[in-house]
Amino acid sequence: MTESHRRSSEHESPEAGGHQPYSSPVNPEWPAPPAYAPGHPTTAAHPADPADPMTATRPIPAADPMTATHPVAAAHPATPADSPHASEPAAPHPRRKRNRGPVALLAAVAIVAAAVGGGTAYGIQELAGGATVASSSASSTNVVPTGQKGTVAGVAKAVGPSIVEINATSNAGSSTGSGVIITNDGEIITNNHVVAGASSVEVRTGDGKTYTADVVGTESSKDLALIKLNDASGLTPATLGNSDGVQVGDEVVAIGSPEGLTGTVTSGIVSALHRDVTVSTNESQGQQQQQGQQGGGWPFEFGGRQFNGDTGGATTTYKAIQTDASLNPGNSGGALIDMNGTIIGINSAMYSASGSGSSSADAGSVGLGFAIPVNTVKADLPTLRAGSMN
């Protein structure tokens, strides 16, 4: 302490123009200052007095806004009142904002979740109390169970319960086709040629239950129809995808009831897009064809040629997805599905070599099938639900 008092007495005031104080205000024998500022910064409340040896070592003079808010100022001595910078206000130092632990963690996880998938992002937003719910587009939705993604078995398991067999009866005869459940109370999309002119419609679901159904609306120019099951509930609706994102070579799965074999699954690829397919709009044409040729299919035209018989005088043409997935009579109205388990098309026409003039060796699918793009279906749904019968 003797050395400390001696040096303090030798200190001359700057106002008197004397010798400047010793460059280091800290005695080597004193304990080192703390690495961080104390919890209550009392030094800012007491201005440094150059004449006071105790306050000369205080690190935070009240007149210096830089040191008043920054703990590392302990390394700088107090600024004298006559300093050339005393009259200039120091630039405010930006305060570092410390994120609270849970909020920062949730924000970081939410950013990662948003990049991974909508479902996870939704869960994080709920935890963080967010008002917006993340939604994924139909094209990015994955219906297939995680362990079976990208497999035909996974697609069949996920979508199979949404595909039905349809038996329609009219004065011209009967026809068998397929359909896709789109609501849990029994709205079903199928082909117009499956139910057109029907006096009664019977539907069998994948679990073996049988329902009667009414035709709600038809659109012969697109070969589409909407029917509704009577007294149905708790059904499994399919997820409608986005046919605009389909590419040639994409793997697909077809599910339907060829020859009355409910829930038959086949697979293949998308062979081509935007094919002009011409079908009959005559409501009795399909039933007559099936009765006249056992195992025959719905007649259609493609590339200037007729398949499965004569389409008749009244026809319509639409753009279709071509697939080599095996389709047979009875697949009409069933689903063409991508590997995420979403519907990309409604199967509508397929070439069947069976019938008069064909040998048994020619019977069956030849890998030439067509489906109505699901975006066409979605665009026509309001008209069909309104009861349009075109």
BATOR-396702 format. One record per residue (C-alpha): residue in three letters; x negated, y negated, z. Coordinates in nm, 3 decimals. Last residue first. Layout:
N
@res=ala&u=X&v=Y&w=Z
...
This chain:
390
@res=asn&u=7.393&v=3.328&w=-7.096
@res=met&u=7.587&v=3.400&w=-6.777
@res=ser&u=7.490&v=3.119&w=-6.537
@res=gly&u=7.590&v=3.195&w=-6.181
@res=ala&u=7.411&v=2.913&w=-5.999
@res=arg&u=7.160&v=3.166&w=-5.870
@res=leu&u=7.055&v=3.239&w=-6.229
@res=thr&u=7.008&v=2.872&w=-6.306
@res=pro&u=6.804&v=2.815&w=-5.988
@res=leu&u=6.592&v=3.127&w=-6.064
@res=asp&u=6.497&v=3.027&w=-6.420
@res=ala&u=6.168&v=2.850&w=-6.337
@res=lys&u=6.070&v=3.127&w=-6.095
@res=val&u=6.126&v=3.395&w=-6.359
@res=thr&u=5.923&v=3.208&w=-6.621
@res=asn&u=5.645&v=3.175&w=-6.362
@res=val&u=5.669&v=3.552&w=-6.314
@res=pro&u=5.558&v=3.617&w=-6.671
@res=ile&u=5.795&v=3.859&w=-6.852
@res=ala&u=5.616&v=4.192&w=-6.890
@res=phe&u=5.508&v=4.396&w=-7.192
@res=gly&u=5.392&v=4.753&w=-7.243
@res=leu&u=5.175&v=4.940&w=-7.493
@res=gly&u=4.968&v=5.204&w=-7.317
@res=val&u=5.102&v=5.497&w=-7.516
@res=ser&u=5.357&v=5.607&w=-7.259
@res=gly&u=5.535&v=5.936&w=-7.299
@res=ala&u=5.627&v=6.162&w=-7.586
@res=asp&u=5.400&v=6.204&w=-7.889
@res=ala&u=5.314&v=6.567&w=-7.820
@res=ser&u=5.683&v=6.645&w=-7.794
@res=ser&u=5.713&v=6.553&w=-8.160
@res=ser&u=5.876&v=6.238&w=-8.286
@res=gly&u=6.136&v=6.202&w=-8.563
@res=ser&u=6.420&v=6.156&w=-8.321
@res=gly&u=6.309&v=6.040&w=-7.979
@res=ser&u=5.985&v=6.004&w=-7.786
@res=ala&u=5.723&v=5.755&w=-7.902
@res=ser&u=5.805&v=5.511&w=-7.624
@res=tyr&u=5.681&v=5.156&w=-7.657
@res=met&u=5.744&v=4.937&w=-7.359
@res=ala&u=5.957&v=4.635&w=-7.293
@res=ser&u=6.065&v=4.440&w=-6.985
@res=asn&u=5.827&v=4.469&w=-6.690
@res=ile&u=5.877&v=4.169&w=-6.464
@res=gly&u=5.550&v=3.980&w=-6.417
@res=ile&u=5.288&v=3.841&w=-6.177
@res=ile&u=5.425&v=3.984&w=-5.852
@res=thr&u=5.182&v=3.949&w=-5.561
@res=gly&u=4.998&v=4.243&w=-5.403
@res=asn&u=4.650&v=4.091&w=-5.408
@res=met&u=4.554&v=4.340&w=-5.681
@res=asp&u=4.807&v=4.188&w=-5.921
@res=ile&u=5.155&v=4.332&w=-5.968
@res=leu&u=5.379&v=4.412&w=-6.265
@res=ala&u=5.716&v=4.482&w=-6.111
@res=gly&u=6.026&v=4.665&w=-6.230
@res=gly&u=6.301&v=4.528&w=-6.453
@res=ser&u=6.244&v=4.792&w=-6.721
@res=asn&u=6.047&v=5.084&w=-6.575
@res=gly&u=6.340&v=5.317&w=-6.650
@res=pro&u=6.209&v=5.417&w=-6.992
@res=asn&u=5.830&v=5.448&w=-6.955
@res=leu&u=5.543&v=5.221&w=-6.859
@res=ser&u=5.179&v=5.329&w=-6.812
@res=ala&u=4.961&v=5.028&w=-6.737
@res=asp&u=4.817&v=4.916&w=-7.074
@res=thr&u=4.947&v=4.564&w=-7.025
@res=gln&u=5.073&v=4.279&w=-7.243
@res=ile&u=5.199&v=3.965&w=-7.070
@res=ala&u=5.495&v=3.819&w=-7.257
@res=lys&u=5.607&v=3.507&w=-7.443
@res=tyr&u=5.974&v=3.526&w=-7.537
@res=thr&u=6.180&v=3.609&w=-7.848
@res=thr&u=6.558&v=3.656&w=-7.872
@res=thr&u=6.771&v=3.887&w=-8.083
@res=ala&u=7.124&v=3.921&w=-8.219
@res=gly&u=7.123&v=4.127&w=-8.540
@res=gly&u=7.026&v=4.464&w=-8.398
@res=thr&u=6.710&v=4.567&w=-8.214
@res=asp&u=6.685&v=4.887&w=-8.418
@res=gly&u=6.496&v=5.179&w=-8.267
@res=asn&u=6.236&v=5.231&w=-7.994
@res=phe&u=5.987&v=4.996&w=-8.161
@res=gln&u=6.034&v=4.752&w=-8.448
@res=arg&u=5.740&v=4.602&w=-8.635
@res=gly&u=5.668&v=4.242&w=-8.737
@res=gly&u=5.399&v=4.199&w=-8.471
@res=phe&u=5.636&v=4.302&w=-8.193
@res=glu&u=6.001&v=4.397&w=-8.201
@res=phe&u=6.202&v=4.557&w=-7.922
@res=pro&u=6.434&v=4.851&w=-7.856
@res=trp&u=6.490&v=4.955&w=-7.490
@res=gly&u=6.361&v=5.305&w=-7.443
@res=gly&u=6.443&v=5.658&w=-7.559
@res=gly&u=6.444&v=5.951&w=-7.316
@res=gln&u=6.731&v=6.113&w=-7.494
@res=gln&u=6.801&v=5.915&w=-7.808
@res=gly&u=7.164&v=5.831&w=-7.871
@res=gln&u=7.250&v=5.766&w=-7.504
@res=gln&u=6.945&v=5.549&w=-7.447
@res=gln&u=7.005&v=5.351&w=-7.764
@res=gln&u=7.374&v=5.298&w=-7.689
@res=gln&u=7.289&v=5.166&w=-7.341
@res=gly&u=7.024&v=4.932&w=-7.478
@res=gln&u=7.240&v=4.786&w=-7.752
@res=ser&u=7.550&v=4.729&w=-7.539
@res=glu&u=7.465&v=4.379&w=-7.415
@res=asn&u=7.350&v=4.260&w=-7.754
@res=thr&u=7.070&v=4.013&w=-7.679
@res=ser&u=6.815&v=4.235&w=-7.852
@res=val&u=6.444&v=4.193&w=-7.786
@res=thr&u=6.158&v=4.009&w=-7.958
@res=val&u=5.812&v=3.994&w=-7.799
@res=asp&u=5.568&v=3.716&w=-7.885
@res=arg&u=5.251&v=3.798&w=-7.687
@res=his&u=5.128&v=3.513&w=-7.468
@res=leu&u=4.857&v=3.718&w=-7.293
@res=ala&u=4.662&v=4.035&w=-7.372
@res=ser&u=4.555&v=4.370&w=-7.227
@res=val&u=4.612&v=4.299&w=-6.858
@res=ile&u=4.472&v=4.608&w=-6.690
@res=gly&u=4.590&v=4.948&w=-6.575
@res=ser&u=4.786&v=5.110&w=-6.296
@res=thr&u=5.084&v=5.339&w=-6.240
@res=val&u=5.317&v=5.385&w=-5.942
@res=thr&u=5.655&v=5.563&w=-5.952
@res=gly&u=5.886&v=5.439&w=-5.679
@res=thr&u=6.202&v=5.614&w=-5.796
@res=leu&u=6.171&v=5.883&w=-6.061
@res=gly&u=6.494&v=5.808&w=-6.249
@res=glu&u=6.337&v=5.854&w=-6.592
@res=pro&u=6.090&v=5.578&w=-6.507
@res=ser&u=6.173&v=5.419&w=-6.170
@res=gly&u=5.940&v=5.126&w=-6.115
@res=ile&u=5.598&v=5.012&w=-5.992
@res=ala&u=5.322&v=4.872&w=-6.216
@res=val&u=4.974&v=4.789&w=-6.087
@res=val&u=4.732&v=4.540&w=-6.241
@res=glu&u=4.358&v=4.493&w=-6.291
@res=asp&u=4.263&v=4.170&w=-6.466
@res=gly&u=4.106&v=4.227&w=-6.809
@res=val&u=4.280&v=3.936&w=-6.979
@res=gln&u=4.337&v=3.665&w=-6.720
@res=val&u=4.630&v=3.580&w=-6.493
@res=gly&u=4.621&v=3.238&w=-6.326
@res=asp&u=4.928&v=3.107&w=-6.506
@res=ser&u=5.118&v=3.413&w=-6.380
@res=asn&u=5.132&v=3.273&w=-6.028
@res=gly&u=5.260&v=3.506&w=-5.756
@res=leu&u=5.606&v=3.601&w=-5.632
@res=thr&u=5.585&v=3.783&w=-5.299
@res=ala&u=5.819&v=4.081&w=-5.271
@res=pro&u=6.109&v=4.086&w=-5.029
@res=thr&u=6.139&v=4.363&w=-4.766
@res=leu&u=6.502&v=4.423&w=-4.671
@res=gly&u=6.644&v=4.335&w=-4.331
@res=ser&u=6.996&v=4.283&w=-4.460
@res=ala&u=7.238&v=4.430&w=-4.715
@res=asp&u=7.616&v=4.414&w=-4.710
@res=asn&u=7.654&v=4.399&w=-5.089
@res=leu&u=7.338&v=4.375&w=-5.297
@res=lys&u=7.293&v=4.073&w=-5.523
@res=ile&u=7.194&v=4.075&w=-5.890
@res=leu&u=6.983&v=3.830&w=-6.090
@res=ala&u=6.919&v=3.887&w=-6.460
@res=leu&u=6.639&v=3.818&w=-6.706
@res=asp&u=6.590&v=3.903&w=-7.074
@res=lys&u=6.449&v=3.553&w=-7.136
@res=ser&u=6.707&v=3.452&w=-7.399
@res=ser&u=6.957&v=3.685&w=-7.228
@res=glu&u=6.968&v=3.479&w=-6.911
@res=thr&u=7.198&v=3.644&w=-6.657
@res=gly&u=7.360&v=3.544&w=-6.328
@res=val&u=7.509&v=3.691&w=-6.009
@res=val&u=7.565&v=4.053&w=-6.115
@res=asp&u=7.718&v=4.230&w=-5.819
@res=ala&u=7.566&v=4.520&w=-5.627
@res=thr&u=7.661&v=4.848&w=-5.464
@res=tyr&u=7.410&v=4.988&w=-5.222
@res=thr&u=7.226&v=5.319&w=-5.175
@res=lys&u=6.967&v=5.391&w=-4.907
@res=gly&u=6.676&v=5.619&w=-4.996
@res=asp&u=6.397&v=5.428&w=-4.819
@res=gly&u=6.273&v=5.290&w=-5.150
@res=thr&u=6.605&v=5.126&w=-5.230
@res=arg&u=6.883&v=5.267&w=-5.447
@res=val&u=7.105&v=5.026&w=-5.637
@res=glu&u=7.444&v=5.082&w=-5.797
@res=val&u=7.596&v=4.848&w=-6.052
@res=ser&u=7.951&v=4.866&w=-6.186
@res=ser&u=8.132&v=4.726&w=-6.488
@res=ala&u=7.803&v=4.647&w=-6.660
@res=gly&u=7.808&v=4.413&w=-6.959
@res=ala&u=7.439&v=4.326&w=-6.916
@res=val&u=7.282&v=4.523&w=-6.627
@res=val&u=6.956&v=4.672&w=-6.765
@res=his&u=6.941&v=4.450&w=-7.075
@res=asn&u=6.927&v=4.140&w=-6.857
@res=asn&u=6.613&v=4.265&w=-6.691
@res=thr&u=6.576&v=4.267&w=-6.312
@res=ile&u=6.546&v=4.026&w=-6.018
@res=ile&u=6.708&v=4.130&w=-5.690
@res=glu&u=6.872&v=3.925&w=-5.414
@res=gly&u=6.932&v=4.162&w=-5.123
@res=asp&u=6.950&v=3.994&w=-4.784
@res=asn&u=6.572&v=4.002&w=-4.732
@res=thr&u=6.516&v=3.798&w=-5.047
@res=ile&u=6.313&v=3.868&w=-5.366
@res=ile&u=6.378&v=4.241&w=-5.417
@res=val&u=6.238&v=4.354&w=-5.753
@res=gly&u=6.439&v=4.570&w=-5.993
@res=ser&u=6.427&v=4.893&w=-6.188
@res=gly&u=6.617&v=5.050&w=-6.473
@res=thr&u=6.872&v=5.313&w=-6.562
@res=ser&u=7.143&v=5.264&w=-6.818
@res=ser&u=7.497&v=5.383&w=-6.862
@res=gly&u=7.748&v=5.399&w=-7.146
@res=ala&u=7.917&v=5.154&w=-7.379
@res=asn&u=8.211&v=5.092&w=-7.146
@res=ser&u=7.964&v=4.996&w=-6.875
@res=thr&u=7.762&v=5.163&w=-6.597
@res=ala&u=7.444&v=5.032&w=-6.435
@res=asn&u=7.196&v=5.236&w=-6.232
@res=ile&u=6.920&v=5.032&w=-6.067
@res=glu&u=6.614&v=5.172&w=-5.886
@res=val&u=6.444&v=4.943&w=-5.635
@res=ile&u=6.105&v=4.781&w=-5.572
@res=ser&u=6.033&v=4.581&w=-5.252
@res=pro&u=5.938&v=4.886&w=-5.038
@res=gly&u=5.659&v=4.968&w=-5.289
@res=val&u=5.488&v=4.627&w=-5.253
@res=ala&u=5.253&v=4.681&w=-4.958
@res=lys&u=5.195&v=5.055&w=-4.987
@res=ala&u=5.158&v=5.043&w=-5.364
@res=val&u=4.916&v=4.751&w=-5.348
@res=gly&u=4.700&v=4.925&w=-5.086
@res=ala&u=4.696&v=5.251&w=-5.281
@res=val&u=4.599&v=5.066&w=-5.599
@res=thr&u=4.302&v=4.918&w=-5.414
@res=gly&u=4.175&v=4.559&w=-5.411
@res=lys&u=4.239&v=4.509&w=-5.042
@res=gln&u=4.297&v=4.831&w=-4.849
@res=gly&u=4.140&v=4.754&w=-4.508
@res=thr&u=4.288&v=4.406&w=-4.502
@res=pro&u=4.647&v=4.512&w=-4.573
@res=val&u=4.771&v=4.397&w=-4.917
@res=val&u=4.990&v=4.085&w=-4.928
@res=asn&u=4.706&v=3.846&w=-5.009
@res=thr&u=4.829&v=3.496&w=-5.087
@res=ser&u=4.597&v=3.297&w=-5.315
@res=ser&u=4.840&v=3.286&w=-5.615
@res=ala&u=5.134&v=3.212&w=-5.392
@res=ser&u=4.964&v=2.899&w=-5.268
@res=ser&u=4.847&v=2.885&w=-4.911
@res=ser&u=5.005&v=2.673&w=-4.640
@res=ala&u=4.835&v=2.497&w=-4.354
@res=val&u=5.076&v=2.369&w=-4.091
@res=thr&u=5.057&v=2.004&w=-4.013
@res=ala&u=5.135&v=1.871&w=-3.663
@res=gly&u=4.802&v=1.966&w=-3.510
@res=gly&u=4.801&v=2.074&w=-3.145
@res=ala&u=4.444&v=2.201&w=-3.154
@res=leu&u=4.557&v=2.557&w=-3.094
@res=glu&u=4.826&v=2.531&w=-3.366
@res=gln&u=4.572&v=2.389&w=-3.608
@res=ile&u=4.340&v=2.679&w=-3.532
@res=gly&u=4.613&v=2.935&w=-3.607
@res=tyr&u=4.705&v=2.768&w=-3.935
@res=ala&u=4.341&v=2.761&w=-4.041
@res=thr&u=4.325&v=3.133&w=-3.983
@res=gly&u=4.620&v=3.194&w=-4.213
@res=gly&u=4.498&v=2.946&w=-4.475
@res=gly&u=4.167&v=3.118&w=-4.541
@res=val&u=3.790&v=3.110&w=-4.511
@res=ala&u=3.708&v=2.747&w=-4.594
@res=ala&u=3.981&v=2.617&w=-4.368
@res=ala&u=3.859&v=2.852&w=-4.096
@res=val&u=3.508&v=2.702&w=-4.105
@res=ile&u=3.641&v=2.350&w=-4.065
@res=ala&u=3.883&v=2.464&w=-3.794
@res=val&u=3.598&v=2.630&w=-3.601
@res=ala&u=3.404&v=2.303&w=-3.587
@res=ala&u=3.708&v=2.104&w=-3.481
@res=leu&u=3.797&v=2.361&w=-3.217
@res=leu&u=3.445&v=2.347&w=-3.070
@res=ala&u=3.438&v=1.969&w=-3.067
@res=val&u=3.775&v=1.960&w=-2.892
@res=pro&u=3.669&v=2.219&w=-2.633
@res=gly&u=3.334&v=2.047&w=-2.548
@res=arg&u=3.422&v=1.679&w=-2.543
@res=asn&u=3.240&v=1.491&w=-2.810
@res=arg&u=2.969&v=1.256&w=-2.682
@res=lys&u=2.983&v=0.919&w=-2.845
@res=arg&u=2.644&v=0.759&w=-2.878
@res=arg&u=2.657&v=0.392&w=-2.817
@res=pro&u=2.542&v=0.165&w=-3.094
@res=his&u=2.283&v=-0.088&w=-2.970
@res=pro&u=2.404&v=-0.445&w=-2.981
@res=ala&u=2.156&v=-0.676&w=-3.149
@res=ala&u=1.979&v=-0.890&w=-2.886
@res=pro&u=2.109&v=-1.240&w=-2.832
@res=glu&u=1.842&v=-1.498&w=-2.916
@res=ser&u=1.763&v=-1.754&w=-2.641
@res=ala&u=1.533&v=-1.512&w=-2.457
@res=his&u=1.336&v=-1.423&w=-2.766
@res=pro&u=1.060&v=-1.683&w=-2.715
@res=ser&u=1.031&v=-1.560&w=-2.355
@res=asp&u=1.096&v=-1.839&w=-2.103
@res=ala&u=1.325&v=-1.626&w=-1.881
@res=pro&u=1.075&v=-1.342&w=-1.860
@res=thr&u=1.185&v=-1.007&w=-2.009
@res=ala&u=1.168&v=-0.728&w=-1.749
@res=pro&u=0.902&v=-0.461&w=-1.802
@res=his&u=0.958&v=-0.182&w=-2.058
@res=ala&u=0.930&v=0.195&w=-1.986
@res=ala&u=1.249&v=0.195&w=-1.781
@res=ala&u=1.431&v=0.096&w=-2.097
@res=val&u=1.470&v=0.468&w=-2.177
@res=pro&u=1.808&v=0.472&w=-2.003
@res=his&u=1.984&v=0.257&w=-2.264
@res=thr&u=2.283&v=0.038&w=-2.179
@res=ala&u=2.124&v=-0.247&w=-1.992
@res=thr&u=1.800&v=-0.208&w=-2.187
@res=met&u=1.946&v=-0.334&w=-2.513
@res=pro&u=2.174&v=-0.587&w=-2.347
@res=asp&u=1.874&v=-0.768&w=-2.193
@res=ala&u=1.982&v=-1.035&w=-1.944
@res=ala&u=2.088&v=-0.777&w=-1.681
@res=pro&u=1.729&v=-0.653&w=-1.643
@res=ile&u=1.701&v=-0.273&w=-1.663
@res=pro&u=1.370&v=-0.110&w=-1.574
@res=arg&u=1.316&v=-0.239&w=-1.217
@res=thr&u=0.940&v=-0.266&w=-1.155
@res=ala&u=0.941&v=-0.642&w=-1.110
@res=thr&u=1.228&v=-0.601&w=-0.864
@res=met&u=1.006&v=-0.478&w=-0.584
@res=pro&u=0.723&v=-0.721&w=-0.652
@res=asp&u=0.962&v=-1.016&w=-0.624
@res=ala&u=0.832&v=-1.323&w=-0.794
@res=pro&u=0.937&v=-1.203&w=-1.138
@res=asp&u=1.294&v=-1.157&w=-1.009
@res=ala&u=1.485&v=-0.893&w=-1.202
@res=pro&u=1.860&v=-0.927&w=-1.230
@res=his&u=2.068&v=-0.700&w=-1.003
@res=ala&u=2.393&v=-0.554&w=-1.146
@res=ala&u=2.218&v=-0.383&w=-1.436
@res=thr&u=1.997&v=-0.196&w=-1.188
@res=thr&u=2.304&v=-0.035&w=-1.029
@res=pro&u=2.345&v=0.204&w=-1.322
@res=his&u=2.564&v=0.458&w=-1.138
@res=gly&u=2.489&v=0.819&w=-1.243
@res=pro&u=2.117&v=0.757&w=-1.229
@res=ala&u=1.933&v=0.696&w=-1.560
@res=tyr&u=1.753&v=0.995&w=-1.698
@res=ala&u=1.389&v=1.103&w=-1.680
@res=pro&u=1.356&v=0.972&w=-1.320
@res=pro&u=1.072&v=0.725&w=-1.249
@res=ala&u=0.734&v=0.879&w=-1.158
@res=pro&u=0.643&v=0.878&w=-0.786
@res=trp&u=0.416&v=0.592&w=-0.675
@res=glu&u=0.042&v=0.648&w=-0.659
@res=pro&u=-0.009&v=0.532&w=-1.018
@res=asn&u=0.147&v=0.199&w=-0.920
@res=val&u=0.400&v=0.091&w=-1.182
@res=pro&u=0.405&v=-0.267&w=-1.312
@res=ser&u=0.158&v=-0.179&w=-1.591
@res=ser&u=0.030&v=-0.481&w=-1.782
@res=tyr&u=-0.084&v=-0.671&w=-1.471
@res=pro&u=0.085&v=-1.007&w=-1.459
@res=gln&u=-0.001&v=-1.292&w=-1.698
@res=his&u=-0.248&v=-1.555&w=-1.568
@res=gly&u=-0.105&v=-1.891&w=-1.497
@res=gly&u=0.112&v=-2.125&w=-1.702
@res=ala&u=0.298&v=-2.243&w=-1.395
@res=glu&u=0.625&v=-2.117&w=-1.536
@res=pro&u=0.467&v=-1.776&w=-1.594
@res=ser&u=0.430&v=-1.736&w=-1.218
@res=glu&u=0.096&v=-1.603&w=-1.098
@res=his&u=0.050&v=-1.254&w=-0.957
@res=glu&u=-0.256&v=-1.227&w=-0.735
@res=ser&u=-0.037&v=-1.166&w=-0.428
@res=ser&u=0.119&v=-0.865&w=-0.595
@res=arg&u=-0.221&v=-0.724&w=-0.674
@res=arg&u=-0.325&v=-0.740&w=-0.309
@res=his&u=0.002&v=-0.599&w=-0.186
@res=ser&u=-0.029&v=-0.289&w=-0.409
@res=glu&u=-0.387&v=-0.228&w=-0.312
@res=thr&u=-0.297&v=-0.235&w=0.055
@res=met&u=0.000&v=0.000&w=0.000
